[in-house]
Amino acid sequence: MIIGLDIGTSSTKAVAFDLKGKVLAIQNISYPILNPSEGHYEQDPEVIYNACTDSIARLMDELQGIDKMLQPLCISVSSAMHGLIAVDKSGKPLTNCIIWADRRSEDIATGLKAKEEGRILYQQTGTPIHPMSLLCKLIWIKSYDEKVFERSHKFIGIKEFLFYRLFGTYMVDHSIASATGLFDIHKLMWSDLALNLAGISAEQLSTPVPIDHVLVLQDRKTATSMRISEGTSFVIGGSDGCLANLGVGAVKPGVASVTIGTSGAIRVISPLPNPEQKQRLFSYLLRPNEYVIGGAVNNGGLLRNWFRSAFLSESTKKIKDEDLTQHLNEMIDSVVPGSEGLIFLPYLTGERAPHWNSNAKGVYFGIQLQHTSAHFARAMMEGMLFAIYSVGIALEENTGPIQKIYVSGGLARSQNLIQMLADIFNKPVFVKDTVESSAWGAALIGMEALGITPNQPVEEYTTADITDSTEQFYEPSKENHAVYLKNFTKFQRLYDKLEDEFLL
């Protein structure tokens, strides 16, 4: 079996797969997002490191009940992007992990994006100029936290922190590096322009390596704590977004992957980097001549948590998560598509693609007497999907028509949400038997790295009949699409009219 370790924003999952992609066991450890001040979003890297090692240990304990001889052929790692940790010479964190949602550098991003340097960097790195990027975060630290900046030996992400603790070396995979805003995706090296703007040297960043880079764990104590054998191979893997496409088999032209977890994203794979001139989309590198093009939205599953806290009764708030999902689904199903004209702009934490506007705010529009909490629930979910649809439109303008969509992530378990997605896009939507697509994508890279992939190449293997037989299929409703399109047109106009107001 292979273990895919998926380091996410809200939790870390360790998933054991057999070589056909069947999930043998899964362990999930959650952790909080810290909000020390307005616009600052962080996580404790030690907490996440412990979640990684503990989830593997718990997974191995569970597997012992299945077969005492089971050991991983390798552990391959998927990780969320855009995290920044400053560490000293001993590898001790000087900061928490500043995550993708952080907005402290929004003024820096706004200023840089308006300059010619910003346009050049976008074309070099494939990463939009935005507070999420490590480039803007580094400029902020240099400008506003000089003591930390001067004491910092390295600036790394959460996966680099894990691998340093396990192997004592700083390295970053090309996939994660390409999302930093510091990495030239054409030359596969750190950008001199970005380094100069950040005020750092390439030596203060990790060494870039391909996603199939393998290390062998030689620390017996650490291996024992994770219940794995000394000498277990670790494959560095890639970013969660890139690996999600691989995991669901969205690797051919016209096939898109939509992931909805804490945030959300839509992506396609292309042999060429994104030709986009409007700076709406990202171009992240998976492998040479294999680019993942798309856009991420800030506000995905976190909207449900907000709605739970803001709208539901105290007794309802206390029900189990699975019962809460059922309760919200029943609320949504009680309201007709279009929410009787109620429209929601879902920008509670600003927005990334396609607007890249960290100042954007959430708005309910069109409230009338007939609207109940159920209408607000449905409009909330429709607004979230409208945001993804707006990215999909930009994607089609640059990479061609989308023929079908594969869905993964935690909210892929919600059937009415997936049907809404199909209706809004007016495209057929498929869901694999497992929604752990990033972990499975990591496992596929792990098998490829060790030469233990079945005879088919990865591109064919991920779309092979062994998984097609377990897909769920959602046919779009043209009638519902017409209703949604009317609301979406107003959704777009509302954003345009309110964009200046968001700054006040």
N, C-alpha and C positions, 0 to 999 in steps of 0.2 A: 504494500500500500504506500501511498504518497500522502504527506501532510501539506495542505495549503494553509499558510498562516496569513490571515487578512487583518491588518492593523487599520481599523476604521476610526471615524471621529467619535462615535458613541460607544464602541466596544471593539474588542479583539476576538476574532473567531479562529479556532484551530479546527480544521476539517480533515478527516481521514477519508481518502477516496481509494477505491480499487482502481485498476488500470483501465476500466471502462467508464469511470466517472461516477460510479455508484457511491453514495455517501455511506460510509460504515459507521461513523460516529462524529459528533460535533460538540464542541464546548465553546461557550460564549461568556466573556467577562466584560461587564460594562464599567464605565468610568465617567466622571462628570466633565463638563466644560466650565472652566472658571471665567468669571467676568469681574475682574478686580476694579474696573472703572469703565465708564461709558466708551463703547467702541473697542474695548480691549477683550480679546477672547484667547484663552490659553488653556493648556493642560499640563499636568505634572508628568515629566518624562519618566520619573521613577515609577509612578503608578502604571504607566503604559508598559514599561519594561517588565514589571512584575506580572501584568496581565498577559503578556506574550509567553513568558516562561510558565506561569501557572496554568494557562489554558492548554499548553502542550502537555504538562504533567497530568492534568485532569483527563485529557483526551486519552493518554496512554493508560491511565488507570481504568477508564471505561473499556478500552480495547482489550485489556487483560481478561475481562469477563467474556469476551468473544473468542479470543485465541491467545493463549499466553506466549506464543512464539512470535506474535506480530511485532515487527519493528519497521520504522519508515525507511524506504529506500533513499528518501531525502526529505528535507523540509524546505519548501520554496515559499517565498514571502511576497505578499501584496501589501501595499501601503497607501494610505491617503497622501495627497500631495500638499505642497505649499507650507509645510511646517518648518519653523526656524528655532533652533536652540543654539545659544552661544555657550561654548565650553572652554574651560581653562586647560593648561598643559597636562593636567592629570585626567582630563576627560570629565571633570565634574561640571554639571550644568551651572551656568551663571544666570540663566533665565529659565522660565518655563518654556514649553513648546508653544510658540505663537502660531496659531492655526490659521487656516484659510479664511475664516470668517472675520478675522481681526481687521479693524478699520483705522487704526491709529495713524497710518501713513497715507490717508486719503488725500491730503493736501499735496504731499510729495508726488503721488501718482497723477493727480490732476495736472500739476505743473509740468511733469515730465512728458505726459501724453501729448501736450500741446506743442512740444518742441520737435524739431527735426530728429534729434537724438532718439526720441521716443519711437518715431516711425521706423528708424533704422533698426532699433533694438527689437521691435515687433517682428520685422522681417528676418532678423538674425536668429532670434530665439524661439519664435512661434508662440510666445506667451504674451497675452495682452497686458498693457501697462495698467496695473490695478493694485490696490493695497494687499491683495492676496500674495503677490509675488515676493520672493525673497529679496529681490533687488530693492524694492520700495521699503521693505522692513529693515534692511541693512542701512539704507540711507537714513531712515528714522533713528535707528540706534546710534549711528555716528553723530547725528545732529542733536539728539535729545538725551542720550544716556552714554556720555563720553567715557565714564569710568568703566562700564561694562565693555564698551567697544575696545578700549585700550587693553583690558585684561584678557580679552578673548583670544584663544589660540586657534580655534576652529569655529566655523558656523555650519551647522549640520541639520539634517532632518531626523525624524523619529526612527526611521529604519536604519539610518547611519548610526544613531545612538545605540540601537539594539546590536548591530553587527560589531561596533567597537567594543561593547561590553562582552560579546561572545568571543571575538577573535583578536582584539587589540589593534585593529587597523581601521583607518577611515576610508571607506569607499562608498560610491553612490552609483546606482544603475543609470544607464542612459535615459530610461523612461522617467524616473523621478527627476533627474537633472534637467531634462527638457522642460519641466514645468516650473523651474525656478526663476526664469527671466534672466538668468546669468549664463546660459549654456547655448553655444552656437550649434544648432541642430544640423547644419550643413557640414561643418568642419569637425564635429564631435569633440569640441574642446570648450573651455570656459572663454567667454567673450571678453576681449580686452576692453572694449567700450564699457561693458557692464561692470567689470572689475574696477575701472577707473572711477566710474560714477559712485560705486559703493565704497571706494577708498580702501580696498583690500587687495591681497595678492591671491593668485591661484593656489598657493600653498596653504591658505587659510580655508580652503574648501576641500572636500573629499576627492579622491581619485576616481574619475568616471570609468565604469566598466560595463560591458554588455550585460543584458538581462539574464544570460545563461551562465554567468560567472559562478564558480563553485568554490566553497571553502569547506574544510573538514574540521569539525569540533574536536579539539584535543584536550579540553579541560574536563577531567573526570568528574570533579565536584559539580560543575554546572550541568553536565550530561546527566548525572545521577539525579539532580534536583528536578530535571524535566522527564525522568523515567525513560530516557533514551540511551542508546549505547554510545560509549566513547568512540569517536571515529565516524559519527553520523555526518553525512553531507548536508550542507545548507546551500541552496541556490538563491542568489540575491533577488531574482524576480524583477517585478516592475511596479508601476503605479496601479492603483485599484481600477481606475477608469480604463486604461489600456488593456488590462488583463480581463476586464469584464467583457469587452468585445470578443476577445479570444475565447473566453469561457463559454459564451453562448453561441459561438460560431458566426458572429457578424463580422466576417472578414472579406466579403466580396462586395463589388460595387452594387449600390442600391439596397444594401442591407444595413440597417441602423440598429444600434443598441441603446436602449434607454435604461438608465439605472436610477432608482429612487430610493435613497436611504435618508440620512439626515438632510442632505442636499439632494440635488438631482442633476442629470446630465443626459445629453444625446450625442452620439458619436458614430462616425463611419471610419473605415480604414481605407487609405489611399496609398498608391505607390509614390505619390508626389506630395510635397508640403502644400499647405493651403495658399492659394493665390489671392485670398481675400485682401482688399485694400481698405475696407472700412473698419478694420480691427475689431470685428465682432466675434471671431472664432479663434480657438487655439489650434496649434499644430504640435502635438506631442509625438515623440519618437518611441516606437515600440522596438523595432530593429532597423538596420539599414534598409532604405527603400520601402519602409513600412511605417506610415505616419497615421496617427489617430487624430482625426480632425473633428471638431465639434465645439460644444460650449456647455458650461456648467451653470446651474442656477443655484442661488444660495438657499432658497427656501423650499425644502422638500418635506420629509417626514417631521421636521421640527414644528411645522404648522399644526400638526395633529396634537402635539404636546402643548403648544400654546392654546389651541382651541379648548383642550381639556381643562386647562387651568383657568381660562378666561370666561368660558361659557357654560360649563357643566356644573351641576349641583355638587355639593360637598359629598353626598353619598355616592354619586356616580363616579367622582374622581377616584374613589378608593377601590373600585373594582379592578380585577386582574386585567393585564394588558390585552389578552385574547378576548376577554369579555367586552373591554372597551372598544376594540376593533369591531366586534359584532354590533355593539350599540351604535357606533358612528355609521356603520354600513346601513343599519336600519333607518337611521335618520336621513341619510343621503337618498336611499331608495324611496323614501316617502315623498320626495320632491321631484317634480318633472325636470328633465334636462333643460338647462338654461336658468334654473332657479328663479323663474318668473321675473326675469329682468335684473336680478341682483348680481352685481359684478364685483369681484374682489381683485385688487392689485396686491400680490402676495409678498411685497418687498419688506418684510419685517426686519430683515438684517441687511438692507441694501440689496444690490443685485450685481451679479456677474454678467454672463452672456444674456442677450446680445448687447445690452446697454452699458455694462461695466460702470455702473453708477452706484458708488457706495452710499450716496446720500438718498437714494430712493426710499420711499416709505410705503407702508401698507395702507390701503384705502378700501372701504366698502362703499359702493356707489349704487344709487337707485333704490334706497330703502323705502318701503311703503308698509302700510298697516298690515297687509296680509303676510308679511315675511316673519317667519318664526325662527327659532334657533336651528331647526332642520334646514331652512333655506340658507342660513349663514354657514352651516356645515358643508352643504353641497357647493355653494359659491366658493368657499375656501378651497375645496379640492379642484373645482373647475379652474380657478385662478392659478393654482399651482401648475396645472397641465397646460394652461394657456401660455405660461412663461416658457415651458419646454417647447411648445409648438412654435413660439416666436423664434427660438433658436433653430428649430427644424427648418423653418422657412429660409433663414440665412444659409443653412447647410445645403439645402437643395440648390440655392442660387450659385453655390461655389463648387459643389461636387456632383451635381446631377440629381435626378429624381430618386426619392426613397420608395422602394417597392414594398418592403415589409420591415417590421420592427420586432426585435427581440427585447424582452423586458426582464430585468433582474433587480435585486435589492429587496429590502425588507417589505416595502409596500407592494411588491409583486404578488404577495399572498392575498391581496384584496381584489376579488374578482370584479366588483363594480368599478373600482378605480381603473383596472385594465380595460374594461369595456368603454369607459369614458375616454381613455387615451385613444383607443381604436376609432371611436366616433369623432373625436376632435381632429385627429390627423387624417381621417378617412382612409386608413391603411390597415391591412391585416396585421394583427399582433400575435406573437407567439411567446409562450412561457415554457421554459424547460421544466423537467421534473424537480430540479433543484435550483433555487434562486441564488445559491452561493457561487455566482459566476466568477467573481474576482479570485476566490480561493481556488476554483477549478482551473481558471486560466493560469494561476501560479503553478498548480500541479502539472499542467501540460508543459510549461516551460521547464519544470524540474525534470520531467521524463525526457524531454528533448535534450537537456543538458547532460544527462547521464547516459544517453543512447539507449533508453529503454522504452521509447515510444513504440507502439505497434507499427507495422510496416507502412501504413499510410502516413504521409506528412501531416503535420499539425493542422494545416488548413482543411484537409479532408477529414481528419479524425474528429474534429470538433463538430462537423456537420454530418457525421456518419449516421447510418441507420440505427445504431445502438441507442442513440438519444432521441432521434426523430420520433420514434414510436411512443415516447412519453411526453410529447409536447401537448400543451393546451393551446387551442386556436380561438381567436376572437375576431369575428367578422364585423366590420364597421356598419353602422346604420346611416344611410344617406339622409334620412329624415332628421335624425339627431344631429348629424354634421351640419345641416343647414341652420338649425337653431344655434349651435355652438358658433358657427361662422359669423352670424349676426352679432352675437355677444363679443366674439373675439375682435371684430372690427371696432367696436366701441371700446374694448379693452385697450387696443393700440392707441386710439385717439385720446383716451383718458391719460395714458402715460405721457403722450406728447404735450398735452395741455398742462399737465401738472409738473413736468420736469423742472421748470424754473422754480416752482413753489417748494420743491423738495429742498432747495438750498437755503430757504429762510428758516 
